[in-house]
Amino acid sequence: MHRFSYKYIGFILSIVTIILVGCSEKPAEYLKYETLTFPTTDNIVSLYFTNGNEGYVATAKEVYFTSDAGSSFNKVYQSDGREITGVYFVDDKVGFIYGNAGLLVRSANGGTDWQSVAVDNKYRFASMARVDDDRLQIVGTMVSDTVPAPAFMGSSDDKGITWSVSGVPYHGYRKIVSASSTHSWILGSDAVMYTTDGGKTWEHNATRSELKINDFAFSDVSHGWEVSGDGIVRYTDDGGWSWEKKATLSDRALTAVDAPETDVIFIAGDRLIAMTPNHGLKFYIDDVTPPQRLNAVQAVDGKVYYGGDGGTLLRLMY
C-alpha cells in the first residue's frame, strides 16, 4: 500500500475518533468513581500506590499512607517548611519524598522512618523514575529567577542512597518516565528528551516545545500518550519521536495521564476525568463532583486513583 493510502486512512480514523468523542457518554463500568475522605483540604500534588490498596498521597506540606485503598489514612511525613512536589516508591519498602530547595528524603521501611539525602539546596526536584533494580533517575529545575528555569538531571546506582546531579543545557524539566532499563523519556518546557541506551545519550525532540504538554505516560518502549493544557490527547507508537493527535476532549486543561496498558489510558483534568478502553477509538469523559482541578492519576491492580485541589481524592475500578 502506498504511503498516501496510509495517511488517508489515518485521516479518516482521526475524523471518526473526533466524532466518537463528541457523542461520548458516561458508562458506569468505566467512570464510576467514589469520593474518598482525605484528612486535609490542602491540594493533592502527587500520589503513588505500590499496589491496589497501599499507597501514598502528598500535599505540599504532608504525605499520608493508606493500606486499605483510601478508606483511612495515616500521616507519615511532615515537611520542614520546604514545598513537597512528589512522592515515589521503588517497591513496598524503599521510597522518596522530594520537593523544593533540595528537599529529598528516603525511607527503607515503607515510610515509617525518613532520612535526608545529601543534595544541594539549589535543586527543585520534580520527578523520579526507576530504571532497573538499583538505578534511579531524577529531574527538576534549579532555583532561579529565570523563566523557564534551567534544568538538571540526577542518577543513583545504589537505590537512592547517594546521587550524582548535574545541570543540562535545557529548561523546565518536570517529568521523567522509564519503560525499561534502556528506554526513558523526559518532559521539559523546550523539548521531549528520550534515551534508548539507558541514559548514555539523549535525543532532543524540540518539535514538542510549542505545545502545551502537561504530562505523558508510556506503557512500553514504543507506545505513549500525552495530554495538554488545551484539552488535546496525542499518541506515539515509535517511542516518542512522532506524535499523532487522537482527540480534543475539552476546552479545559488536561493535567495528568496514566497508561496501564497500550490500549487503556486514564486522564485527569480541570474538573474532569476521562479514559479510553480501545486505543483512543472512543473516549469517555465525566465532570467530577466536587468540581475541582485534578492534578494526578495512577492506575494499579484494577483501581484508578485521582488526586486534586481541595484534598479531592477519587477512586474508580477498571
N, C-alpha and C positions, 0 to 999 in steps of 0.2 A: 504494500500500500504506500502511496506517495505521502511525503511529509505534509503536503497541503491537506490531504484527507484526514490525517491525524488532527491537525489544527482545527479543521472544520468540525470534526466530531467533538473535540474539546470545547469548541464554542457552543455547540448545541447543548452539551451537557451542562455548561455553565448557565445557560438560559433556563434549562429545566430545573437546576438547583435553585435559582432565584425564585422561579415560580412556586416551587415546593415550599421554600422558606416563607414566601408571602402568605401561604394558606396554612401554615403550621398551627396545630392546636396542641393543647397540653394533655398528653396521655398519662393516666395515673401511674402506669408501670414504669415510666421514665423519669418524671419530675415530681413525684410525690415526696415531699420533704417534711421533716419535723423540725421545729424550732427548739433548740436546746437552751437550757438555763445556764448561762455563763456567769461566773462570780462577779464580774465588773462590767460597767458600761463603757469602759475605755475601748478605743478602736483596736480590733484584732489586726495585727500586721503580718503574722506568719503562723503557720501550723505545720506539724509534721507527725504523722501517725506511723508507727512501726508495724502495726497490723490493724485489722478492722476495729479492734476495741481499745487498744492502747496508743495514746498519742499526747502530744504537747502543743499547747496553744499559747501564743505570745502576743502581748501588747507592748507598747513602747517602754513600759516600766516593769512588767512582771511576766513570768511564764508559769503556766498551770499544766498539771498532768491529769489525765483520766485513764482509768483501767476498765471502764465499763461503757465504752462507746459514747461518752459525753453525758451520761446520766448524773455523774458527780465529778468534781474537780478538787485537786489539792494544789496549793501554790508550792512550787519547787524552787523558784528563784525570784529575788527582788533586786532590781537594778541599783547601782550605787549613784544614780543620777544621770549616767550616760544612756542615751537612747538605744533601745533594742530594735534591731531591724529584722532579725531572723532567728529561727531555731532549726537545727538539723541533726538527725541521728544516723550514724553509720549502721548500727544494729540496735538491739534492745538494751544494750549497756552503754556504749560509747556515743556521746552526743555533744553538741556545741550550741552555745548561745553567743550571738555576735551582734555588733552594732557600731555606734559612732565613737569617735575619739579612742580607737584602739580597743574597744570592748570585745574580748574574745575569752570565753571560759569553757572549760571542758569537764565532762563528767565521765567516769568509768564505771559507774554503778547505777545507770538508769535514771540519773537526775537527783539522787539522794544527796550527793555532795558535788560541789563545783570548785575547780581550781583555775585560777587565772593563767592564761598563756602569755608568755612574754613577747609582746609586739609593740611597735611604735604607736604612740597615740595620734599620729597624723593620719591613720587609716580609718576610713569608714567602710566597714565590711557590709557587703550587700547580698552575697550568695555563696553557697558551698556545694560541692559535689564529690561523691566518692568515685574514684577511677578504678581501683581494684582493692584487694584485701586490706592493704595498709596505706595506699596512696590516696591523698585527698587534694583537691584544688579549691581555692577561694579567690573571689574577685571583689572589687569595690572601687571606691574613688578616694583621692586624697582630700583631706580637709583643706579647702581652698576657696578663695573668693571668685575663682574662675568659673564661668558657666558655659558649657558643661565642665565639670571638674575633671582634672587629669585622672587616668585610671591606673590601677595596679593589678597584678596577679600574684598569687602565692601558692606554694605547694608544700606538702608534707609527705614524707616517706615512712613515718612511724605512727600512723593513725592519729595525727594531730597533736602529738606531744610537743614537737618543735616544728617551726615553719620557716621557709625561705620566701621572702616577699620582695618584689621589685616593681618599679614603675614601668609603664609601657607607653609608646607614643600615640595613644588613643585616649578617648574620653568616655565618661559616663557608663562604665561597666556596672550592670545591675543584675545580671543573671548568668549562671553557668549551669549546664546540664551535661551529663555523660550517659552514653548508651552502652559503652563497653570500655575496656582498658585502652583502646586506641582512639575512639571517637568521642569528642566533646565539642560543645558549642558555647559561645559567649555572646550575650546580647549587650550591645553598647549604644551610646547615643549617636555614634557616627559609623556604625557597621555591625554586621554579624560576623563573628570570627568562628572558624572551625578548624579542628585538627583531626587527622586520620592516622597519626603516628604517636599517640599518647602525649602530645604536647611538645614534641621536639620542634615542630614547625607549625605555624598557623597561617591559614588563608584568610585574607581580609576582603569581605564582600561589601564594598561601600555602596552598592546599589540599594541597600536597605536603609540608608541613613536619612532619607527624606520621608520615610513612613513613620506613622505614629505607633510603633510597635510597643506594646506594654509587657508582653510575656510570650514565651514559646515553650514547647514541650516536644520531646521525641520519644516515640515508642520503640524504636530500634535505630540502627546505624543509618538507615535511609529515610525513614518516614517521620515527618514532623509537622506541627501545626503552630501557627502564631495568631495572636489577636491584637487588635489595635484600638487606639483611642477614638477612632471614627466608626467603630462598630463592625469592622471588616475582619473576616476569618480567611487565612491563607494556608496553603498546604505545600509541602515539598516531598518528593519521592527520590531525590538524588542527594540526600544528606545535607541539604540547606543551601545549595548553590543557586537553584532557581525555585521560585515560589509561584503558585497558581492561586488566584483569588477564587475562593469557594462560595462566599456569600457575604452580603451585608445584612447583619442581623438586627441592627438597631441604629438610631441616631445618637444613642448613649454609648459611653466608653465601655469597651470590653477590657477587663483588667487582668485576668489570670486564666490559664488553661492547663489541663492535665490530660494526658493521653495514655490511659492504662492499656489500651490495645490499638492496633493500627487503624481499625475502623471506628473505634469508640472514643469520643472526647467529651470532656465536660468543661464548661466555660463559666467564669464568674464575671459580673459586670456591675455597672451602676444601676442598682435596684433591680437586677435581673439575674437569672441563671439560664443556661442553655446547654444542650447536648445534641450529638448526633450518634445514632446507633449503626449507621450504614455508610461510613466514609464520606459524609457530607452530602449524600443524595437528598436527605431531608434533615433539617434542624428543628428541634423543639425548644420553645422559649417560654419563660414564665416570669412575670413580675413577682418580686418577693414581698412578703409581709413579715416584719415591718419594712417599709421602703428605704433600705439602707444600701450604701455602696459596699459591695463585697470585694475584698482585696486578695483572697487566697482560696485555692481549691485543691483538694487531693482525693484521688480515688484509690482505695486499697481494700482488698479482700471483699469485694462486693458492696462496699459502702463508699459514699462520697461525702466529704466534709467541706463546707464553705464557711469562711470567716470574714467578718466585715466591720464596718463602723458601728459604734454604739454597742459593742460587745455582741453583735449579731453572730450566731453560730447555728448553722443548719446541717442536717444530716439526711441523706436520701440513700436509697438502695438502688442497685442496678444489677 
